[in-house]
Amino acid sequence: MNLEAHLAPYAATSTNSPGRTFAEAAPGSRTEFQRDRDRIIHSTAFRRLEYKTQVFVNHEGDLFRTRLTHSIEVAQIARSIARNLRLNEDLVEAISLAHDLGHTPFGHAGQDALNACMKDYGGFEHNLQSLRVVDELEEHYGAFNGLNLMFETREGILKHCSPQNAQKLGAIGQRFTDKKQPTLEAQLANLADEIAYNNHDVDDGLRSGLITLAQLEDVDLFARHWREVEQAYPGIAGRRAIHETIRRMINTLIEDLIDTSGARIAAAQPQALEDVRNAAPLIAFSEAMQAQAALLKRFLHENLYRHYQVNRMTSKARRIVTELFDAFLHEPKLLPPDHRVLLTESAESRQKHARKVADYIAGMTDRYAIREHRRLFLVDEI
Ligand code: MG
């Protein structure tokens, strides 16, 4: 049975793909991309997402999003849109669930700190690290390192890439050099990520008390849906009013993305996946919606991500990551044996050691990093 027979001719499929780096027998009762999704869910890095910060550090409260619940929300949004556009739902799900696997502990603060630590050793970038996790670091299979995922899944994970890194990556980096588009499924997962975090950060921001409803009156995308909710349910208040508003915002963004992308696809008339790669990006919001989403994003940047209470955590996170890195870099013997490399005086071996330290730190959950920092720096801690 062809499980992908319903897909649009320009969708990515198990058969129009360059496939996997290491050839494997066809999966039988699943599509190739279902198999990818399943491998991702069973990976070690996926389970770690539960204890990694999205905006709020895991121990700050049980109800805030973590990277795990964020990734599940991205997958849900991406699948809804994919089904409407007859794109490959299994592929968007796989990309969505894997897109944050390479994130360090403590969100962007952790990544910035690790990037600064690695500046003499090739830098650190979470997109590249997500690819490294699925290509190299997972230890699940006898025949290969990593998860041996399909080309399109890996391509979707590698959302951005600098020209220098693109050259080093070979086939998977080629589209950045050639300035071509990835699959529609990759374009879609990217925008589903934006829809998810813009909305759940409003929810988490309000829950934390760091932003207020009064401030959000200036943000049209929120304010007009809020008014709609007040009209539909006079007297509604509290969490219920917030949730009613946010679900409307998500819905509006999804509908706009489906309509706009559908129209762009109809105008470009791609006949096959190759046409998608050569076209302008076809998955997009309308200009009006893009502008409204940008305003919301700016609001969150100014009022939530740079709130002084968030800054305090960011600053602590930076110190933890930097101090861990310095300790491991200068005293390799502090590392658990499976994170060590054979160290010689050569620059190449220093480089390998630094990368191994970065891999170790990037793999840590928030609470593991905090514990490891205490073990190394507090004398009465073991
Ligand atoms: Mg994300």
Residues whose N, C-alpha, C, O or C-beta is under 5 A from the ligand:
A	BS01	MG	D100 D193
